[in-house]
Amino acid sequence: KNEFLAKITPAIQALPSEKQYPFIISLLREDLNADVKAMKGVAAKGSSNWGDIKKLNLDESDEKALIGEISDRIISGEDQMKAQNLESLI
């Protein structure tokens, strides 16, 4: 939060008031897109972040199915967040 505020505060002070809100929304969109991209990388089925699932010692097909289901749910949620209509806040 503080990093975002430090980034936008000087920039919006130079803008006329009617352009400040759309500018802030565009920065929120950029940050959201970066977060979604990062989370999709973390949740990718082939990522190295599934160690806790692998420790369950499931058979290979069950492990693959569980990782696939969790990954798909996370990615679906990220897609929903990315699709949010932030512009409706203007």
PDB file of N, CA, C and O in Angstrom:
ATOM      1  N   LYS A   1       0.830  -1.188   0.000  1.00  0.00           N
ATOM      2  CA  LYS A   1       0.000   0.000   0.000  1.00  0.00           C
ATOM      3  C   LYS A   1       0.871   1.248   0.000  1.00  0.00           C
ATOM      4  O   LYS A   1       0.674   2.149  -0.816  1.00  0.00           O
ATOM      5  N   ASN A   2       1.826   1.301   0.905  1.00  0.00           N
ATOM      6  CA  ASN A   2       2.668   2.489   1.010  1.00  0.00           C
ATOM      7  C   ASN A   2       3.496   2.705  -0.244  1.00  0.00           C
ATOM      8  O   ASN A   2       3.711   3.837  -0.675  1.00  0.00           O
ATOM      9  N   GLU A   3       3.960   1.596  -0.827  1.00  0.00           N
ATOM     10  CA  GLU A   3       4.737   1.693  -2.060  1.00  0.00           C
ATOM     11  C   GLU A   3       3.874   2.259  -3.190  1.00  0.00           C
ATOM     12  O   GLU A   3       4.326   3.102  -3.964  1.00  0.00           O
ATOM     13  N   PHE A   4       2.639   1.788  -3.275  1.00  0.00           N
ATOM     14  CA  PHE A   4       1.722   2.279  -4.306  1.00  0.00           C
ATOM     15  C   PHE A   4       1.434   3.765  -4.101  1.00  0.00           C
ATOM     16  O   PHE A   4       1.461   4.541  -5.056  1.00  0.00           O
ATOM     17  N   LEU A   5       1.160   4.160  -2.865  1.00  0.00           N
ATOM     18  CA  LEU A   5       0.879   5.568  -2.573  1.00  0.00           C
ATOM     19  C   LEU A   5       2.081   6.448  -2.873  1.00  0.00           C
ATOM     20  O   LEU A   5       1.925   7.554  -3.390  1.00  0.00           O
ATOM     21  N   ALA A   6       3.276   5.972  -2.556  1.00  0.00           N
ATOM     22  CA  ALA A   6       4.486   6.743  -2.857  1.00  0.00           C
ATOM     23  C   ALA A   6       4.677   6.893  -4.361  1.00  0.00           C
ATOM     24  O   ALA A   6       5.223   7.890  -4.833  1.00  0.00           O
ATOM     25  N   LYS A   7       4.223   5.897  -5.098  1.00  0.00           N
ATOM     26  CA  LYS A   7       4.342   5.923  -6.561  1.00  0.00           C
ATOM     27  C   LYS A   7       3.349   6.909  -7.188  1.00  0.00           C
ATOM     28  O   LYS A   7       3.694   7.622  -8.130  1.00  0.00           O
ATOM     29  N   ILE A   8       2.130   6.951  -6.671  1.00  0.00           N
ATOM     30  CA  ILE A   8       1.110   7.762  -7.340  1.00  0.00           C
ATOM     31  C   ILE A   8       1.011   9.190  -6.835  1.00  0.00           C
ATOM     32  O   ILE A   8       0.637  10.084  -7.594  1.00  0.00           O
ATOM     33  N   THR A   9       1.335   9.424  -5.581  1.00  0.00           N
ATOM     34  CA  THR A   9       1.122  10.752  -5.002  1.00  0.00           C
ATOM     35  C   THR A   9       1.790  11.862  -5.805  1.00  0.00           C
ATOM     36  O   THR A   9       1.118  12.830  -6.159  1.00  0.00           O
ATOM     37  N   PRO A  10       3.091  11.766  -6.109  1.00  0.00           N
ATOM     38  CA  PRO A  10       3.693  12.856  -6.885  1.00  0.00           C
ATOM     39  C   PRO A  10       3.112  12.965  -8.294  1.00  0.00           C
ATOM     40  O   PRO A  10       2.983  14.062  -8.837  1.00  0.00           O
ATOM     41  N   ALA A  11       2.766  11.831  -8.874  1.00  0.00           N
ATOM     42  CA  ALA A  11       2.257  11.830 -10.246  1.00  0.00           C
ATOM     43  C   ALA A  11       0.886  12.482 -10.341  1.00  0.00           C
ATOM     44  O   ALA A  11       0.632  13.244 -11.273  1.00  0.00           O
ATOM     45  N   ILE A  12      -0.004  12.196  -9.392  1.00  0.00           N
ATOM     46  CA  ILE A  12      -1.356  12.757  -9.504  1.00  0.00           C
ATOM     47  C   ILE A  12      -1.405  14.230  -9.141  1.00  0.00           C
ATOM     48  O   ILE A  12      -2.302  14.948  -9.584  1.00  0.00           O
ATOM     49  N   GLN A  13      -0.457  14.686  -8.344  1.00  0.00           N
ATOM     50  CA  GLN A  13      -0.454  16.107  -7.972  1.00  0.00           C
ATOM     51  C   GLN A  13      -0.248  17.010  -9.182  1.00  0.00           C
ATOM     52  O   GLN A  13      -0.672  18.165  -9.180  1.00  0.00           O
ATOM     53  N   ALA A  14       0.399  16.483 -10.206  1.00  0.00           N
ATOM     54  CA  ALA A  14       0.647  17.267 -11.414  1.00  0.00           C
ATOM     55  C   ALA A  14      -0.515  17.209 -12.398  1.00  0.00           C
ATOM     56  O   ALA A  14      -0.519  17.933 -13.394  1.00  0.00           O
ATOM     57  N   LEU A  15      -1.496  16.358 -12.131  1.00  0.00           N
ATOM     58  CA  LEU A  15      -2.622  16.192 -13.052  1.00  0.00           C
ATOM     59  C   LEU A  15      -3.820  17.027 -12.620  1.00  0.00           C
ATOM     60  O   LEU A  15      -4.013  17.266 -11.428  1.00  0.00           O
ATOM     61  N   PRO A  16      -4.629  17.475 -13.585  1.00  0.00           N
ATOM     62  CA  PRO A  16      -5.895  18.118 -13.212  1.00  0.00           C
ATOM     63  C   PRO A  16      -6.797  17.096 -12.521  1.00  0.00           C
ATOM     64  O   PRO A  16      -6.686  15.899 -12.784  1.00  0.00           O
ATOM     65  N   SER A  17      -7.658  17.539 -11.670  1.00  0.00           N
ATOM     66  CA  SER A  17      -8.467  16.640 -10.844  1.00  0.00           C
ATOM     67  C   SER A  17      -9.271  15.632 -11.666  1.00  0.00           C
ATOM     68  O   SER A  17      -9.433  14.491 -11.231  1.00  0.00           O
ATOM     69  N   GLU A  18      -9.779  16.016 -12.837  1.00  0.00           N
ATOM     70  CA  GLU A  18     -10.593  15.090 -13.632  1.00  0.00           C
ATOM     71  C   GLU A  18      -9.769  13.947 -14.241  1.00  0.00           C
ATOM     72  O   GLU A  18     -10.331  12.947 -14.688  1.00  0.00           O
ATOM     73  N   LYS A  19      -8.454  14.092 -14.257  1.00  0.00           N
ATOM     74  CA  LYS A  19      -7.603  13.037 -14.812  1.00  0.00           C
ATOM     75  C   LYS A  19      -6.941  12.191 -13.729  1.00  0.00           C
ATOM     76  O   LYS A  19      -6.305  11.182 -14.033  1.00  0.00           O
ATOM     77  N   GLN A  20      -7.084  12.589 -12.494  1.00  0.00           N
ATOM     78  CA  GLN A  20      -6.424  11.862 -11.415  1.00  0.00           C
ATOM     79  C   GLN A  20      -7.012  10.468 -11.218  1.00  0.00           C
ATOM     80  O   GLN A  20      -6.269   9.491 -11.128  1.00  0.00           O
ATOM     81  N   TYR A  21      -8.316  10.370 -11.153  1.00  0.00           N
ATOM     82  CA  TYR A  21      -8.957   9.082 -10.884  1.00  0.00           C
ATOM     83  C   TYR A  21      -8.694   8.070 -12.000  1.00  0.00           C
ATOM     84  O   TYR A  21      -8.324   6.933 -11.708  1.00  0.00           O
ATOM     85  N   PRO A  22      -8.875   8.451 -13.278  1.00  0.00           N
ATOM     86  CA  PRO A  22      -8.544   7.493 -14.345  1.00  0.00           C
ATOM     87  C   PRO A  22      -7.069   7.065 -14.308  1.00  0.00           C
ATOM     88  O   PRO A  22      -6.746   5.918 -14.617  1.00  0.00           O
ATOM     89  N   PHE A  23      -6.193   7.973 -13.935  1.00  0.00           N
ATOM     90  CA  PHE A  23      -4.775   7.643 -13.833  1.00  0.00           C
ATOM     91  C   PHE A  23      -4.538   6.606 -12.731  1.00  0.00           C
ATOM     92  O   PHE A  23      -3.792   5.646 -12.920  1.00  0.00           O
ATOM     93  N   ILE A  24      -5.173   6.810 -11.598  1.00  0.00           N
ATOM     94  CA  ILE A  24      -5.041   5.869 -10.486  1.00  0.00           C
ATOM     95  C   ILE A  24      -5.573   4.493 -10.888  1.00  0.00           C
ATOM     96  O   ILE A  24      -4.955   3.473 -10.581  1.00  0.00           O
ATOM     97  N   ILE A  25      -6.714   4.465 -11.571  1.00  0.00           N
ATOM     98  CA  ILE A  25      -7.285   3.192 -12.026  1.00  0.00           C
ATOM     99  C   ILE A  25      -6.328   2.488 -12.977  1.00  0.00           C
ATOM    100  O   ILE A  25      -6.180   1.268 -12.907  1.00  0.00           O
ATOM    101  N   SER A  26      -5.672   3.236 -13.866  1.00  0.00           N
ATOM    102  CA  SER A  26      -4.726   2.607 -14.794  1.00  0.00           C
ATOM    103  C   SER A  26      -3.538   2.009 -14.042  1.00  0.00           C
ATOM    104  O   SER A  26      -3.041   0.947 -14.419  1.00  0.00           O
ATOM    105  N   LEU A  27      -3.082   2.672 -12.993  1.00  0.00           N
ATOM    106  CA  LEU A  27      -1.991   2.117 -12.193  1.00  0.00           C
ATOM    107  C   LEU A  27      -2.447   0.893 -11.406  1.00  0.00           C
ATOM    108  O   LEU A  27      -1.695  -0.071 -11.264  1.00  0.00           O
ATOM    109  N   LEU A  28      -3.672   0.929 -10.897  1.00  0.00           N
ATOM    110  CA  LEU A  28      -4.215  -0.241 -10.210  1.00  0.00           C
ATOM    111  C   LEU A  28      -4.286  -1.434 -11.171  1.00  0.00           C
ATOM    112  O   LEU A  28      -3.963  -2.561 -10.797  1.00  0.00           O
ATOM    113  N   ARG A  29      -4.710  -1.173 -12.403  1.00  0.00           N
ATOM    114  CA  ARG A  29      -4.799  -2.227 -13.416  1.00  0.00           C
ATOM    115  C   ARG A  29      -3.419  -2.816 -13.689  1.00  0.00           C
ATOM    116  O   ARG A  29      -3.273  -4.035 -13.786  1.00  0.00           O
ATOM    117  N   GLU A  30      -2.399  -1.954 -13.815  1.00  0.00           N
ATOM    118  CA  GLU A  30      -1.041  -2.441 -14.046  1.00  0.00           C
ATOM    119  C   GLU A  30      -0.580  -3.346 -12.907  1.00  0.00           C
ATOM    120  O   GLU A  30      -0.033  -4.424 -13.141  1.00  0.00           O
ATOM    121  N   ASP A  31      -0.804  -2.900 -11.678  1.00  0.00           N
ATOM    122  CA  ASP A  31      -0.405  -3.698 -10.520  1.00  0.00           C
ATOM    123  C   ASP A  31      -1.185  -5.010 -10.464  1.00  0.00           C
ATOM    124  O   ASP A  31      -0.618  -6.062 -10.168  1.00  0.00           O
ATOM    125  N   LEU A  32      -2.467  -4.947 -10.743  1.00  0.00           N
ATOM    126  CA  LEU A  32      -3.294  -6.151 -10.741  1.00  0.00           C
ATOM    127  C   LEU A  32      -2.789  -7.145 -11.779  1.00  0.00           C
ATOM    128  O   LEU A  32      -2.653  -8.334 -11.487  1.00  0.00           O
ATOM    129  N   ASN A  33      -2.513  -6.668 -12.979  1.00  0.00           N
ATOM    130  CA  ASN A  33      -2.024  -7.555 -14.035  1.00  0.00           C
ATOM    131  C   ASN A  33      -0.690  -8.199 -13.651  1.00  0.00           C
ATOM    132  O   ASN A  33      -0.466  -9.378 -13.925  1.00  0.00           O
ATOM    133  N   ALA A  34       0.195  -7.425 -13.016  1.00  0.00           N
ATOM    134  CA  ALA A  34       1.482  -7.970 -12.578  1.00  0.00           C
ATOM    135  C   ALA A  34       1.271  -9.038 -11.498  1.00  0.00           C
ATOM    136  O   ALA A  34       1.925 -10.080 -11.513  1.00  0.00           O
ATOM    137  N   ASP A  35       0.363  -8.773 -10.571  1.00  0.00           N
ATOM    138  CA  ASP A  35       0.077  -9.745  -9.512  1.00  0.00           C
ATOM    139  C   ASP A  35      -0.518 -11.033 -10.089  1.00  0.00           C
ATOM    140  O   ASP A  35      -0.138 -12.134  -9.692  1.00  0.00           O
ATOM    141  N   VAL A  36      -1.445 -10.882 -11.019  1.00  0.00           N
ATOM    142  CA  VAL A  36      -2.071 -12.060 -11.637  1.00  0.00           C
ATOM    143  C   VAL A  36      -1.026 -12.885 -12.375  1.00  0.00           C
ATOM    144  O   VAL A  36      -1.011 -14.111 -12.265  1.00  0.00           O
ATOM    145  N   LYS A  37      -0.168 -12.231 -13.113  1.00  0.00           N
ATOM    146  CA  LYS A  37       0.880 -12.947 -13.850  1.00  0.00           C
ATOM    147  C   LYS A  37       1.779 -13.713 -12.883  1.00  0.00           C
ATOM    148  O   LYS A  37       2.115 -14.872 -13.130  1.00  0.00           O
ATOM    149  N   ALA A  38       2.165 -13.072 -11.791  1.00  0.00           N
ATOM    150  CA  ALA A  38       3.029 -13.735 -10.808  1.00  0.00           C
ATOM    151  C   ALA A  38       2.330 -14.934 -10.176  1.00  0.00           C
ATOM    152  O   ALA A  38       2.933 -15.998 -10.035  1.00  0.00           O
ATOM    153  N   MET A  39       1.078 -14.773  -9.799  1.00  0.00           N
ATOM    154  CA  MET A  39       0.349 -15.859  -9.152  1.00  0.00           C
ATOM    155  C   MET A  39       0.104 -17.023 -10.112  1.00  0.00           C
ATOM    156  O   MET A  39       0.125 -18.182  -9.700  1.00  0.00           O
ATOM    157  N   LYS A  40      -0.123 -16.721 -11.370  1.00  0.00           N
ATOM    158  CA  LYS A  40      -0.299 -17.800 -12.344  1.00  0.00           C
ATOM    159  C   LYS A  40       0.991 -18.599 -12.496  1.00  0.00           C
ATOM    160  O   LYS A  40       0.952 -19.812 -12.704  1.00  0.00           O
ATOM    161  N   GLY A  41       2.127 -17.925 -12.394  1.00  0.00           N
ATOM    162  CA  GLY A  41       3.406 -18.636 -12.429  1.00  0.00           C
ATOM    163  C   GLY A  41       3.586 -19.529 -11.215  1.00  0.00           C
ATOM    164  O   GLY A  41       4.061 -20.659 -11.333  1.00  0.00           O
ATOM    165  N   VAL A  42       3.209 -19.028 -10.059  1.00  0.00           N
ATOM    166  CA  VAL A  42       3.306 -19.802  -8.823  1.00  0.00           C
ATOM    167  C   VAL A  42       2.381 -21.016  -8.875  1.00  0.00           C
ATOM    168  O   VAL A  42       2.748 -22.106  -8.435  1.00  0.00           O
ATOM    169  N   ALA A  43       1.185 -20.821  -9.414  1.00  0.00           N
ATOM    170  CA  ALA A  43       0.170 -21.885  -9.414  1.00  0.00           C
ATOM    171  C   ALA A  43       0.247 -22.811 -10.623  1.00  0.00           C
ATOM    172  O   ALA A  43      -0.538 -23.755 -10.725  1.00  0.00           O
ATOM    173  N   ALA A  44       1.167 -22.561 -11.528  1.00  0.00           N
ATOM    174  CA  ALA A  44       1.271 -23.407 -12.723  1.00  0.00           C
ATOM    175  C   ALA A  44       1.509 -24.859 -12.333  1.00  0.00           C
ATOM    176  O   ALA A  44       2.237 -25.145 -11.383  1.00  0.00           O
ATOM    177  N   LYS A  45       0.899 -25.755 -13.062  1.00  0.00           N
ATOM    178  CA  LYS A  45       0.996 -27.192 -12.753  1.00  0.00           C
ATOM    179  C   LYS A  45       2.433 -27.680 -12.739  1.00  0.00           C
ATOM    180  O   LYS A  45       2.767 -28.592 -11.982  1.00  0.00           O
ATOM    181  N   GLY A  46       3.280 -27.097 -13.550  1.00  0.00           N
ATOM    182  CA  GLY A  46       4.670 -27.540 -13.628  1.00  0.00           C
ATOM    183  C   GLY A  46       5.619 -26.777 -12.723  1.00  0.00           C
ATOM    184  O   GLY A  46       6.828 -26.999 -12.774  1.00  0.00           O
ATOM    185  N   SER A  47       5.097 -25.880 -11.895  1.00  0.00           N
ATOM    186  CA  SER A  47       5.980 -25.094 -11.032  1.00  0.00           C
ATOM    187  C   SER A  47       6.546 -25.955  -9.906  1.00  0.00           C
ATOM    188  O   SER A  47       6.096 -27.078  -9.678  1.00  0.00           O
ATOM    189  N   SER A  48       7.517 -25.422  -9.225  1.00  0.00           N
ATOM    190  CA  SER A  48       8.167 -26.163  -8.131  1.00  0.00           C
ATOM    191  C   SER A  48       7.477 -25.922  -6.791  1.00  0.00           C
ATOM    192  O   SER A  48       8.044 -26.233  -5.744  1.00  0.00           O
ATOM    193  N   ASN A  49       6.276 -25.379  -6.809  1.00  0.00           N
ATOM    194  CA  ASN A  49       5.593 -24.988  -5.577  1.00  0.00           C
ATOM    195  C   ASN A  49       4.619 -26.023  -5.039  1.00  0.00           C
ATOM    196  O   ASN A  49       3.760 -25.697  -4.220  1.00  0.00           O
ATOM    197  N   TRP A  50       4.741 -27.243  -5.480  1.00  0.00           N
ATOM    198  CA  TRP A  50       3.781 -28.271  -5.072  1.00  0.00           C
ATOM    199  C   TRP A  50       4.394 -29.286  -4.112  1.00  0.00           C
ATOM    200  O   TRP A  50       3.900 -30.408  -4.002  1.00  0.00           O
ATOM    201  N   GLY A  51       5.449 -28.908  -3.426  1.00  0.00           N
ATOM    202  CA  GLY A  51       6.141 -29.818  -2.521  1.00  0.00           C
ATOM    203  C   GLY A  51       5.252 -30.385  -1.429  1.00  0.00           C
ATOM    204  O   GLY A  51       5.384 -31.552  -1.059  1.00  0.00           O
ATOM    205  N   ASP A  52       4.348 -29.566  -0.913  1.00  0.00           N
ATOM    206  CA  ASP A  52       3.464 -30.053   0.152  1.00  0.00           C
ATOM    207  C   ASP A  52       2.538 -31.153  -0.363  1.00  0.00           C
ATOM    208  O   ASP A  52       2.215 -32.085   0.373  1.00  0.00           O
ATOM    209  N   ILE A  53       2.116 -31.052  -1.608  1.00  0.00           N
ATOM    210  CA  ILE A  53       1.268 -32.093  -2.209  1.00  0.00           C
ATOM    211  C   ILE A  53       2.108 -33.356  -2.446  1.00  0.00           C
ATOM    212  O   ILE A  53       1.655 -34.473  -2.193  1.00  0.00           O
ATOM    213  N   LYS A  54       3.319 -33.162  -2.928  1.00  0.00           N
ATOM    214  CA  LYS A  54       4.190 -34.301  -3.219  1.00  0.00           C
ATOM    215  C   LYS A  54       4.535 -35.077  -1.946  1.00  0.00           C
ATOM    216  O   LYS A  54       4.758 -36.287  -2.000  1.00  0.00           O
ATOM    217  N   LYS A  55       4.580 -34.393  -0.808  1.00  0.00           N
ATOM    218  CA  LYS A  55       4.875 -35.060   0.472  1.00  0.00           C
ATOM    219  C   LYS A  55       3.745 -35.977   0.932  1.00  0.00           C
ATOM    220  O   LYS A  55       3.934 -36.775   1.850  1.00  0.00           O
ATOM    221  N   LEU A  56       2.593 -35.874   0.316  1.00  0.00           N
ATOM    222  CA  LEU A  56       1.465 -36.723   0.691  1.00  0.00           C
ATOM    223  C   LEU A  56       1.647 -38.169   0.225  1.00  0.00           C
ATOM    224  O   LEU A  56       0.926 -39.071   0.651  1.00  0.00           O
ATOM    225  N   ASN A  57       2.619 -38.364  -0.652  1.00  0.00           N
ATOM    226  CA  ASN A  57       2.912 -39.700  -1.188  1.00  0.00           C
ATOM    227  C   ASN A  57       1.696 -40.353  -1.845  1.00  0.00           C
ATOM    228  O   ASN A  57       1.421 -41.536  -1.643  1.00  0.00           O
ATOM    229  N   LEU A  58       0.991 -39.573  -2.620  1.00  0.00           N
ATOM    230  CA  LEU A  58      -0.128 -40.104  -3.397  1.00  0.00           C
ATOM    231  C   LEU A  58       0.430 -40.848  -4.604  1.00  0.00           C
ATOM    232  O   LEU A  58       1.579 -40.642  -4.996  1.00  0.00           O
ATOM    233  N   ASP A  59      -0.393 -41.712  -5.189  1.00  0.00           N
ATOM    234  CA  ASP A  59       0.092 -42.302  -6.433  1.00  0.00           C
ATOM    235  C   ASP A  59       0.125 -41.203  -7.490  1.00  0.00           C
ATOM    236  O   ASP A  59      -0.555 -40.185  -7.365  1.00  0.00           O
ATOM    237  N   GLU A  60       0.911 -41.420  -8.516  1.00  0.00           N
ATOM    238  CA  GLU A  60       1.202 -40.370  -9.496  1.00  0.00           C
ATOM    239  C   GLU A  60      -0.058 -39.766 -10.126  1.00  0.00           C
ATOM    240  O   GLU A  60      -0.140 -38.551 -10.305  1.00  0.00           O
ATOM    241  N   SER A  61      -1.024 -40.599 -10.458  1.00  0.00           N
ATOM    242  CA  SER A  61      -2.228 -40.079 -11.113  1.00  0.00           C
ATOM    243  C   SER A  61      -3.061 -39.227 -10.149  1.00  0.00           C
ATOM    244  O   SER A  61      -3.618 -38.205 -10.552  1.00  0.00           O
ATOM    245  N   ASP A  62      -3.150 -39.642  -8.878  1.00  0.00           N
ATOM    246  CA  ASP A  62      -3.894 -38.851  -7.893  1.00  0.00           C
ATOM    247  C   ASP A  62      -3.189 -37.533  -7.611  1.00  0.00           C
ATOM    248  O   ASP A  62      -3.829 -36.488  -7.489  1.00  0.00           O
ATOM    249  N   GLU A  63      -1.864 -37.591  -7.510  1.00  0.00           N
ATOM    250  CA  GLU A  63      -1.083 -36.374  -7.278  1.00  0.00           C
ATOM    251  C   GLU A  63      -1.271 -35.392  -8.430  1.00  0.00           C
ATOM    252  O   GLU A  63      -1.511 -34.204  -8.217  1.00  0.00           O
ATOM    253  N   LYS A  64      -1.161 -35.899  -9.630  1.00  0.00           N
ATOM    254  CA  LYS A  64      -1.323 -35.053 -10.820  1.00  0.00           C
ATOM    255  C   LYS A  64      -2.730 -34.457 -10.873  1.00  0.00           C
ATOM    256  O   LYS A  64      -2.892 -33.287 -11.221  1.00  0.00           O
ATOM    257  N   ALA A  65      -3.741 -35.243 -10.533  1.00  0.00           N
ATOM    258  CA  ALA A  65      -5.126 -34.763 -10.551  1.00  0.00           C
ATOM    259  C   ALA A  65      -5.343 -33.689  -9.485  1.00  0.00           C
ATOM    260  O   ALA A  65      -6.002 -32.682  -9.743  1.00  0.00           O
ATOM    261  N   LEU A  66      -4.792 -33.903  -8.290  1.00  0.00           N
ATOM    262  CA  LEU A  66      -4.956 -32.927  -7.216  1.00  0.00           C
ATOM    263  C   LEU A  66      -4.259 -31.618  -7.548  1.00  0.00           C
ATOM    264  O   LEU A  66      -4.837 -30.543  -7.381  1.00  0.00           O
ATOM    265  N   ILE A  67      -3.028 -31.703  -8.016  1.00  0.00           N
ATOM    266  CA  ILE A  67      -2.304 -30.490  -8.421  1.00  0.00           C
ATOM    267  C   ILE A  67      -3.057 -29.789  -9.540  1.00  0.00           C
ATOM    268  O   ILE A  67      -3.190 -28.565  -9.528  1.00  0.00           O
ATOM    269  N   GLY A  68      -3.547 -30.547 -10.496  1.00  0.00           N
ATOM    270  CA  GLY A  68      -4.299 -29.955 -11.607  1.00  0.00           C
ATOM    271  C   GLY A  68      -5.547 -29.232 -11.135  1.00  0.00           C
ATOM    272  O   GLY A  68      -5.838 -28.124 -11.587  1.00  0.00           O
ATOM    273  N   GLU A  69      -6.286 -29.859 -10.224  1.00  0.00           N
ATOM    274  CA  GLU A  69      -7.519 -29.234  -9.731  1.00  0.00           C
ATOM    275  C   GLU A  69      -7.222 -27.947  -8.961  1.00  0.00           C
ATOM    276  O   GLU A  69      -7.881 -26.928  -9.168  1.00  0.00           O
ATOM    277  N   ILE A  70      -6.237 -27.997  -8.081  1.00  0.00           N
ATOM    278  CA  ILE A  70      -5.896 -26.805  -7.296  1.00  0.00           C
ATOM    279  C   ILE A  70      -5.376 -25.704  -8.211  1.00  0.00           C
ATOM    280  O   ILE A  70      -5.774 -24.545  -8.091  1.00  0.00           O
ATOM    281  N   SER A  71      -4.489 -26.072  -9.120  1.00  0.00           N
ATOM    282  CA  SER A  71      -3.934 -25.100 -10.062  1.00  0.00           C
ATOM    283  C   SER A  71      -5.037 -24.442 -10.884  1.00  0.00           C
ATOM    284  O   SER A  71      -5.069 -23.220 -11.035  1.00  0.00           O
ATOM    285  N   ASP A  72      -5.930 -25.257 -11.406  1.00  0.00           N
ATOM    286  CA  ASP A  72      -7.027 -24.725 -12.223  1.00  0.00           C
ATOM    287  C   ASP A  72      -7.898 -23.757 -11.425  1.00  0.00           C
ATOM    288  O   ASP A  72      -8.320 -22.727 -11.951  1.00  0.00           O
ATOM    289  N   ARG A  73      -8.169 -24.078 -10.167  1.00  0.00           N
ATOM    290  CA  ARG A  73      -8.998 -23.196  -9.333  1.00  0.00           C
ATOM    291  C   ARG A  73      -8.301 -21.871  -9.058  1.00  0.00           C
ATOM    292  O   ARG A  73      -8.922 -20.810  -9.123  1.00  0.00           O
ATOM    293  N   ILE A  74      -7.013 -21.936  -8.751  1.00  0.00           N
ATOM    294  CA  ILE A  74      -6.259 -20.700  -8.492  1.00  0.00           C
ATOM    295  C   ILE A  74      -6.229 -19.841  -9.746  1.00  0.00           C
ATOM    296  O   ILE A  74      -6.487 -18.639  -9.685  1.00  0.00           O
ATOM    297  N   ILE A  75      -5.916 -20.452 -10.876  1.00  0.00           N
ATOM    298  CA  ILE A  75      -5.819 -19.698 -12.129  1.00  0.00           C
ATOM    299  C   ILE A  75      -7.172 -19.119 -12.514  1.00  0.00           C
ATOM    300  O   ILE A  75      -7.243 -17.995 -13.012  1.00  0.00           O
ATOM    301  N   SER A  76      -8.233 -19.859 -12.294  1.00  0.00           N
ATOM    302  CA  SER A  76      -9.577 -19.351 -12.567  1.00  0.00           C
ATOM    303  C   SER A  76      -9.880 -18.129 -11.701  1.00  0.00           C
ATOM    304  O   SER A  76     -10.436 -17.144 -12.186  1.00  0.00           O
ATOM    305  N   GLY A  77      -9.518 -18.193 -10.437  1.00  0.00           N
ATOM    306  CA  GLY A  77      -9.720 -17.054  -9.543  1.00  0.00           C
ATOM    307  C   GLY A  77      -8.901 -15.851  -9.972  1.00  0.00           C
ATOM    308  O   GLY A  77      -9.370 -14.715  -9.905  1.00  0.00           O
ATOM    309  N   GLU A  78      -7.678 -16.103 -10.410  1.00  0.00           N
ATOM    310  CA  GLU A  78      -6.839 -15.005 -10.897  1.00  0.00           C
ATOM    311  C   GLU A  78      -7.437 -14.381 -12.153  1.00  0.00           C
ATOM    312  O   GLU A  78      -7.412 -13.161 -12.313  1.00  0.00           O
ATOM    313  N   ASP A  79      -7.975 -15.212 -13.043  1.00  0.00           N
ATOM    314  CA  ASP A  79      -8.627 -14.689 -14.251  1.00  0.00           C
ATOM    315  C   ASP A  79      -9.831 -13.823 -13.887  1.00  0.00           C
ATOM    316  O   ASP A  79     -10.081 -12.803 -14.529  1.00  0.00           O
ATOM    317  N   GLN A  80     -10.574 -14.227 -12.861  1.00  0.00           N
ATOM    318  CA  GLN A  80     -11.722 -13.427 -12.418  1.00  0.00           C
ATOM    319  C   GLN A  80     -11.258 -12.079 -11.882  1.00  0.00           C
ATOM    320  O   GLN A  80     -11.862 -11.046 -12.172  1.00  0.00           O
ATOM    321  N   MET A  81     -10.190 -12.093 -11.104  1.00  0.00           N
ATOM    322  CA  MET A  81      -9.688 -10.824 -10.571  1.00  0.00           C
ATOM    323  C   MET A  81      -9.190  -9.922 -11.697  1.00  0.00           C
ATOM    324  O   MET A  81      -9.422  -8.713 -11.683  1.00  0.00           O
ATOM    325  N   LYS A  82      -8.512 -10.511 -12.658  1.00  0.00           N
ATOM    326  CA  LYS A  82      -7.993  -9.718 -13.781  1.00  0.00           C
ATOM    327  C   LYS A  82      -9.127  -9.108 -14.602  1.00  0.00           C
ATOM    328  O   LYS A  82      -8.975  -8.029 -15.173  1.00  0.00           O
ATOM    329  N   ALA A  83     -10.250  -9.793 -14.657  1.00  0.00           N
ATOM    330  CA  ALA A  83     -11.388  -9.331 -15.461  1.00  0.00           C
ATOM    331  C   ALA A  83     -12.245  -8.292 -14.739  1.00  0.00           C
ATOM    332  O   ALA A  83     -13.214  -7.791 -15.309  1.00  0.00           O
ATOM    333  N   GLN A  84     -11.905  -7.967 -13.506  1.00  0.00           N
ATOM    334  CA  GLN A  84     -12.686  -6.975 -12.776  1.00  0.00           C
ATOM    335  C   GLN A  84     -12.761  -5.664 -13.558  1.00  0.00           C
ATOM    336  O   GLN A  84     -11.781  -5.222 -14.158  1.00  0.00           O
ATOM    337  N   ASN A  85     -13.909  -5.073 -13.536  1.00  0.00           N
ATOM    338  CA  ASN A  85     -14.119  -3.809 -14.240  1.00  0.00           C
ATOM    339  C   ASN A  85     -13.737  -2.648 -13.303  1.00  0.00           C
ATOM    340  O   ASN A  85     -14.591  -2.018 -12.680  1.00  0.00           O
ATOM    341  N   LEU A  86     -12.436  -2.396 -13.229  1.00  0.00           N
ATOM    342  CA  LEU A  86     -11.982  -1.304 -12.377  1.00  0.00           C
ATOM    343  C   LEU A  86     -12.448   0.052 -12.898  1.00  0.00           C
ATOM    344  O   LEU A  86     -12.606   1.003 -12.132  1.00  0.00           O
ATOM    345  N   GLU A  87     -12.662   0.127 -14.184  1.00  0.00           N
ATOM    346  CA  GLU A  87     -13.088   1.390 -14.781  1.00  0.00           C
ATOM    347  C   GLU A  87     -14.486   1.793 -14.286  1.00  0.00           C
ATOM    348  O   GLU A  87     -14.845   2.970 -14.336  1.00  0.00           O
ATOM    349  N   SER A  88     -15.256   0.839 -13.818  1.00  0.00           N
ATOM    350  CA  SER A  88     -16.590   1.176 -13.292  1.00  0.00           C
ATOM    351  C   SER A  88     -16.488   1.977 -12.000  1.00  0.00           C
ATOM    352  O   SER A  88     -17.480   2.546 -11.543  1.00  0.00           O
ATOM    353  N   LEU A  89     -15.310   2.025 -11.416  1.00  0.00           N
ATOM    354  CA  LEU A  89     -15.105   2.801 -10.191  1.00  0.00           C
ATOM    355  C   LEU A  89     -14.993   4.297 -10.495  1.00  0.00           C
ATOM    356  O   LEU A  89     -15.097   5.133  -9.597  1.00  0.00           O
ATOM    357  N   ILE A  90     -14.780   4.620 -11.767  1.00  0.00           N
ATOM    358  CA  ILE A  90     -14.612   6.027 -12.148  1.00  0.00           C
ATOM    359  C   ILE A  90     -15.945   6.734 -12.150  1.00  0.00           C
ATOM    360  O   ILE A  90     -16.011   7.927 -12.446  1.00  0.00           O
TER     361      ILE A  90
END
